[in-house]
């Protein structure tokens, strides 16, 4: 996780410096999201059939090779924009297999009553790596360039893979039938499960809407850093660090709420807080206020992510979780390419702060609208 934050800073900043184009930034973000939508459900089948630890190990190694190749091309001056799109697709494809494997492995490592704490600790670890990663990424990009910074990322993937090879944990597997028809049937099983669980489906559709509204931030944040706040790559890195500091506090907060049972209301409050503070960030022209607002955004993200994970891990059979988590990602991320494409077009007529404010307000309204759903209030 640490290294990936370095590449996020290095890659987006290189594209912005190279092209000065919001459309090019949106293209990278779209390339990153597409595999989740098209390959996520199929990946879930293999996650439930294979040893999840070995699958995560393999994907770490693949990601290390992909990022290392991109870093080398960048260092020797041969990297082109179309290659950035290709590497983004390949790296995201590896992540499509890795992330649901990790999510579905957590219930195998702890007792059910410890799931909230375990997921909170996961958010805290995300936050800790996120504090150092973006900040160091911004500093390294400023001093040694994007290529060497991405080499650090590649090394961290190999270190993660080696670490996984040294541990063991149970990995329940679904019974695998042979043939393409069985793969197709198993792929649909995740969606069928969600279709019959109306509460879970409603929550995912809500997250899909919110992600559609928040997707522009991956394009807007580097533009805000460079053209609005004038803080350069270092400041852009600090944006990510501020969010991650908030995630640490959000993880600590949810870890202490072990007996909290109103998960739906917690998610709604988190979404509203997230949207409001994103709008504040869009209004800000002061770096301190910007970082404070993003820290609160991170706190809200940690709360929402933790409660959502607990809901799914306690309501979905473990042998089906790979497919369900993959279907979840396809549903919640499916509209992001459209959102990102619209962002590139909107930036031709609207400013980055205006779009950021609108995204935040709309996300907060979506959260408030969810209060009308009895299933969410009682979740």
N, C-alpha and C positions, 0 to 999 in steps of 0.2 A: 504493500500500500504506500509506503514511504516513497519509493522510487517513482511510482506512477504519478504522484503529485509533481515530481520534477519534470517529467515529460510533458505533462499538461501545460505547465508554465512555458517550458522551452519551445514546444511545438506551436502553440497558439501565438506566442509572441513572434516567433520566426515568420509565420504566415502573415501576421499583421505588418511586420516590418518589411517583408518582401513585396507584398501586394498592396498594402493599405486598403484592402477591400473587405467590407463586411460580408459580401457574398462569398468570398473565399473562406472566411472564418465559418460561415454557416455551412459551407460544403464539407469542411472537416467534421463539424458536429453531426451533420446528417450521415456521413460515412460511418461515424462511430455508432449511431443508433440503429442503422438498417439491419445489421446481423441479429440484433435482439428480436426484431419483429419477424424476420423471415426464418431464422434458424433456431430461435429460442425454444419453440414447442418441440421440435425434433430433438434438440439437445437434451431436453428433459427426459426423453425416453432412455437415452444412453446413460444419463446420470442415475436413473433408477435401476438400470441393468448392470452397470459396471461398479467396480470398487471406487468409491468417491475420492478416497485419499490419493490413489494412484492417478485418477483423472485430474485432480487439482495439481498434482506434481507435474504431470505431462504438460498441462496448460501453462504453468509457470515457466517451464523450459522453453516452450514455443514462444511465449511472450518475450522472454529474454533474447531469443534469436531475432525476433522481428524488430524490437527496439534497438538492439545492437547493430543490425544492418542499416536501419534508418539513421542512426547516429554516425556510422562510418561514412555513409553517402553525404550526410550534411557536413561532416568535418572536412572531406576532400572537395567539397564544393560541387557535388554532382546531384544533389537532391533537387527534385522538381515537385511542383504542386501536385501533379497527378499521382506521384509516388506517395505523397503524404496521404492522399485519399485511400490508396491501396493499402498502405501500412495501417491506417486507422481501421479499415474494414477487417484486416487480418487479426489485428490485436483485439478488436472488439469481439471477433468470432471466438477467440480463445477465452475471453472473459465470459461469454455467453455460457460456456461449459463450466467455468470455474465458480462464478458467483452463486448459482443455484446449488452447486455441490456443497459449498460452504454453508449456505443457509440451511439446507436440509440435514447437515451433519451435526448442527448444534444440539438438537434434541437427543442425539445418541451419546452426547458427552456429559449431560447434566440431568438431574431429576426434573420432572415437570414443574414442581414448585419453584425451581431455580431458573426457569427460562427467562423471566423478566430480568433478573440480575445478570444472567449470561449474555443476553442481548444488549443490556446496558453496557456491560464491559466491552462488547464488540464495538459499540458506538464510541466508547471512550478511546479504545485503541485506534479507531479511525480518526478520532480527533487529535490524538497525540501525534500520529504520523502526519496528519494534515497540518498541524502547527509548524512542524519543522520542514516538511516537504516543500510547500509553496514558498515559504520565506527563504529557505536555502536555494530553492529553484530560481527565484528572482535574483538573488545575489550572484549565483553561479552564472546565470545567463548574462548578467551585467559584466562579470569579470572574465569568464573563460569561454563564453559563447554557448550556443544551444547544443552543438554536437557533443562536446565532452560532458555536458550536463546530462544528456540522454544516455551516455555510457554508464553513468552511475545507476540510472534506472535499470538498464539491462542486467547489471551485476546484482541488484537487489532481487530480481526475479529468480536468478540462479540460486542465491542464498536462501530464498523462500522455498524453492524446490528441494534443496538439500535438507532444510529443516523438516519439511514434511516427510522425507524419507526416513527420518529418525523416530517418528512417532507412529502409533497405531491406534485406531479406534474402529468400532463396529460400523459396518456399512450394509444395512439391509437391502436386499436386491429383489426387484420384482421378477416373477417368472418370465423368462424371455422365450417368445415363440419365434419361429423362423419365418423369413419372407418379408417382402416390402409391405404386404397387406397388414401384417401384425404391427409393423412399425407405425404405419398410418393410423391404425386403430388405437395404439397406445398413445400416439401424439394427441389424438382427439380426446382421450380419456381425461386429461387434465382440464380441458375446456368443459367436458360433460360434467365433471365434478363441480366446477364452479357454477355452471348453469343451474344445477339443482341446489346450490347453496346461495340463495338469493342475497343474504346479508353480505357474504364475501364478495359476490359479484357487484353489488352496489358500491361497496367500498373501493373495489378496483376501478370501476368506472369513474368514481369521484377522483381517485388518484390519477387516472388517465387525463381527466380534464385539467387538474392542477398542474401536472407535468407539461401538458400542452401550453399552459399559460406561463410556466416558469422556464421552459426550454430556451427562450431567447437569452437568458442570462449568460449562457456559455459564449455567446457572441458579444453581448453587451458589456460584460465585465472588462475585457481587455481594452475596449474602446473607451469606457469610462476612465480607466487608468491612464490611458495615453492622451486622450483629447479633452477630457472634462476636468479631471483632478490633476493632470500633468505630473503623475508620480512614477511613470516609467515601469519597466519590468519588475523592479523591486517592489513598487507599490502594488502592482497586480498580484505578485506573490503574497503580499501581506493581506490582500482580500481573502485568499484561501485560508491563510493562517487564522484570521479573525473568525471565519466560519467554524474552523476546527476547534478553536478555543471554546466557542459556544457549544459545540458538540460534546466536548469533555464535560462541561457543566450539566448539559442536558442528560448525558449518560449517568452522571453521578446522581442527579435528581431522580431519574426513573429507577435507578438501582435501590434507592431508599424507599421507593413506593411499592414494596413487594406485595402489599395487601390491597393495592389500588385495583378496583374492579370495573370502573367506568371507562373502559378502553375507548369506546366510541366517542364519548365526550372529550376525553383527553386528546384524541386525534383531531377533532373539530377545533378545539382551542389552539392546538399547535398550528393548524393550517391558517387560522385567522391571524395569529401572532406572526407567523412567517410572512404572510402577505403584507401586513401593515408595516413591518420593519423593512421589507424590500422596497416598499414605496418611500419610506424615509430615506433609504440609501439613494434612491433615484433623485430625491430632492436635495441631497447633501452636496455641498461644495467644499467641505472640510474633511480632511483625512481622518481625524479622530472620530468625528460623528459617523463617518462612513464605516469605519472599522467596528464601532460600537453597535451600529445597526446590523451589520453582517454577523457579529458575534451572537446577537439575539436570534437572527435567522438560523444560525447553526444550532443553537439550543432547541429551537422549535423543531428543526429537522430530526435531531436525535430523539426527541420525545415521540414524534410521529412514527419514525422508522422502528423504534423499539416496540411500541404498542402494536403496530401492524405485524411485526414479525411474531410476537407472542400469540396474537390472534390466529395466524395461519399455522404456526407450529403446534398449537393445541387443538386445532379443528381439522387438520388434514392428516390421514394415516402416513406414517413415515415412508412406507414403501411407495407412496404416490407423490411425495413432496417434491421430488425433482421435476416431475411433469407439471405439477401445479405451480411451483415457483417459476418455472419457465413460461408457462401460460400467463402467469401474473405479469411478468416482465413484458411479454408481447402486448398485453392489453394496456398496461400503464404507460409504456413507451411508444406504442404504435403511432400516435399522432404527432410525436415530436418532429419527424422529418418535415411534415407540413408546416408546423409552427416555425421551424428554423428557416424554411424557404420563404415564408411570409416575412420573417424578420429581416432577411436580406433585402426584400423589396421595400418594406416599410422604412428602413433606414435611409432610403433615397428621398423620403418626404418628411420624416419625423426624426427628431433627435434621439440619441441613446437614452438620456434621462427621461424623456417623455414616455418611451416604450417601457422602460424599467418601472416607472410609476404605475402605468396602466396595468402591467403584468401583476404587480403587487396588489393593487386594489382589486383586480379581478379574482386573484387567488383567495383573498380574504373574503370576498363575497361568495365564492364557491363554498368555502368552509362554513359560512353563516347559513347558506342555503341548505347544507346537509343537516342542519338542526331540524328541518322540517321532516326528515326521514326518521320514523320511529325506530326502525331497525338499527340506525346508527346511534341514537340516543341510548338505547338499551343494550348495546353491544358490550 
